Amino acid sequence: MGKERRLSPRFEIGRDYYFFPGHAGTRHTCRVNNISATGACISSETILHKADIILLHIAGISETAFKSEVLWSVEGMYGILFYLDTAEDLENISFVMNNIAGMINTSDS
């Protein structure tokens, strides 16, 4: 196995959320398989391509949308990189990651 390239730890989620193409338009469902502070792995029946820009909505924790770029795709799975350009983006991903870590710690008890 190759050297780990991820910059931050990933948390398994396995929950359904949705995304919009970067230019808005139609909402598409997706499954967020795992997430980190820098990106996520999603699955979708909607075909995406490398370098596509999407807005990934993480609902339930807070209604948060992350502008993201598709880095890779393999058979309906996609690796996306979050664009965390503003202080609000950083606050939002911090909030999401803290809540996901809290959910995982609670379920382990």
Contacts in CASP RR format, 6 or more apart in sequence:
PFRMAT RR
TARGET T0000
AUTHOR 0000-0000-0000
METHOD contacts of the structure
MODEL  1
MGKERRLSPRFEIGRDYYFFPGHAGTRHTCRVNNISATGACISSETILHK
ADIILLHIAGISETAFKSEVLWSVEGMYGILFYLDTAEDLENISFVMNNI
AGMINTSDS
6 36 0 8 1.000
6 38 0 8 1.000
7 36 0 8 1.000
7 37 0 8 1.000
7 38 0 8 1.000
8 36 0 8 1.000
8 37 0 8 1.000
8 38 0 8 1.000
9 36 0 8 1.000
10 34 0 8 1.000
10 35 0 8 1.000
10 36 0 8 1.000
10 41 0 8 1.000
11 34 0 8 1.000
11 35 0 8 1.000
11 36 0 8 1.000
11 97 0 8 1.000
11 100 0 8 1.000
11 101 0 8 1.000
11 104 0 8 1.000
12 33 0 8 1.000
12 34 0 8 1.000
12 104 0 8 1.000
13 32 0 8 1.000
13 33 0 8 1.000
13 34 0 8 1.000
13 35 0 8 1.000
13 100 0 8 1.000
14 31 0 8 1.000
14 32 0 8 1.000
14 33 0 8 1.000
14 34 0 8 1.000
15 31 0 8 1.000
15 32 0 8 1.000
16 29 0 8 1.000
16 30 0 8 1.000
16 31 0 8 1.000
16 32 0 8 1.000
17 29 0 8 1.000
17 30 0 8 1.000
17 31 0 8 1.000
17 32 0 8 1.000
17 56 0 8 1.000
17 57 0 8 1.000
17 58 0 8 1.000
17 59 0 8 1.000
18 27 0 8 1.000
18 28 0 8 1.000
18 29 0 8 1.000
18 30 0 8 1.000
18 57 0 8 1.000
18 59 0 8 1.000
19 27 0 8 1.000
19 28 0 8 1.000
19 30 0 8 1.000
19 42 0 8 1.000
19 44 0 8 1.000
19 54 0 8 1.000
19 55 0 8 1.000
19 56 0 8 1.000
19 57 0 8 1.000
19 68 0 8 1.000
20 26 0 8 1.000
20 27 0 8 1.000
20 28 0 8 1.000
20 54 0 8 1.000
20 55 0 8 1.000
20 57 0 8 1.000
20 65 0 8 1.000
21 28 0 8 1.000
21 52 0 8 1.000
21 53 0 8 1.000
21 54 0 8 1.000
21 55 0 8 1.000
22 52 0 8 1.000
22 53 0 8 1.000
22 54 0 8 1.000
22 55 0 8 1.000
22 67 0 8 1.000
24 55 0 8 1.000
28 44 0 8 1.000
28 46 0 8 1.000
29 44 0 8 1.000
29 45 0 8 1.000
30 42 0 8 1.000
30 43 0 8 1.000
30 44 0 8 1.000
30 46 0 8 1.000
30 56 0 8 1.000
31 42 0 8 1.000
31 43 0 8 1.000
31 44 0 8 1.000
32 40 0 8 1.000
32 41 0 8 1.000
32 42 0 8 1.000
32 56 0 8 1.000
32 58 0 8 1.000
33 40 0 8 1.000
33 41 0 8 1.000
33 42 0 8 1.000
33 43 0 8 1.000
33 77 0 8 1.000
34 40 0 8 1.000
34 41 0 8 1.000
35 41 0 8 1.000
35 58 0 8 1.000
35 96 0 8 1.000
35 97 0 8 1.000
35 100 0 8 1.000
36 97 0 8 1.000
37 82 0 8 1.000
37 93 0 8 1.000
37 94 0 8 1.000
37 97 0 8 1.000
38 81 0 8 1.000
38 82 0 8 1.000
38 84 0 8 1.000
39 66 0 8 1.000
39 68 0 8 1.000
39 79 0 8 1.000
39 80 0 8 1.000
39 81 0 8 1.000
39 82 0 8 1.000
40 56 0 8 1.000
40 68 0 8 1.000
40 79 0 8 1.000
40 80 0 8 1.000
40 82 0 8 1.000
41 77 0 8 1.000
41 78 0 8 1.000
41 79 0 8 1.000
41 80 0 8 1.000
42 56 0 8 1.000
42 77 0 8 1.000
42 78 0 8 1.000
42 79 0 8 1.000
42 80 0 8 1.000
43 76 0 8 1.000
43 77 0 8 1.000
43 78 0 8 1.000
44 76 0 8 1.000
44 78 0 8 1.000
45 76 0 8 1.000
47 76 0 8 1.000
48 54 0 8 1.000
48 70 0 8 1.000
48 73 0 8 1.000
48 78 0 8 1.000
49 70 0 8 1.000
49 73 0 8 1.000
50 70 0 8 1.000
50 71 0 8 1.000
50 72 0 8 1.000
50 73 0 8 1.000
51 69 0 8 1.000
51 70 0 8 1.000
52 69 0 8 1.000
52 70 0 8 1.000
53 67 0 8 1.000
53 68 0 8 1.000
53 69 0 8 1.000
53 70 0 8 1.000
54 67 0 8 1.000
54 68 0 8 1.000
54 70 0 8 1.000
54 80 0 8 1.000
55 65 0 8 1.000
55 66 0 8 1.000
55 67 0 8 1.000
55 68 0 8 1.000
56 65 0 8 1.000
56 66 0 8 1.000
56 68 0 8 1.000
56 80 0 8 1.000
56 82 0 8 1.000
57 63 0 8 1.000
57 64 0 8 1.000
57 65 0 8 1.000
58 64 0 8 1.000
58 65 0 8 1.000
58 66 0 8 1.000
58 96 0 8 1.000
61 95 0 8 1.000
61 96 0 8 1.000
61 99 0 8 1.000
61 100 0 8 1.000
62 92 0 8 1.000
62 95 0 8 1.000
62 96 0 8 1.000
64 92 0 8 1.000
64 95 0 8 1.000
64 96 0 8 1.000
66 82 0 8 1.000
66 83 0 8 1.000
66 84 0 8 1.000
66 89 0 8 1.000
66 92 0 8 1.000
66 93 0 8 1.000
67 82 0 8 1.000
67 83 0 8 1.000
67 85 0 8 1.000
67 89 0 8 1.000
68 80 0 8 1.000
68 81 0 8 1.000
68 82 0 8 1.000
68 83 0 8 1.000
69 80 0 8 1.000
69 81 0 8 1.000
69 83 0 8 1.000
70 78 0 8 1.000
70 79 0 8 1.000
70 80 0 8 1.000
71 79 0 8 1.000
71 80 0 8 1.000
71 81 0 8 1.000
72 78 0 8 1.000
72 79 0 8 1.000
73 79 0 8 1.000
82 89 0 8 1.000
82 93 0 8 1.000
83 89 0 8 1.000
84 90 0 8 1.000
84 93 0 8 1.000
END
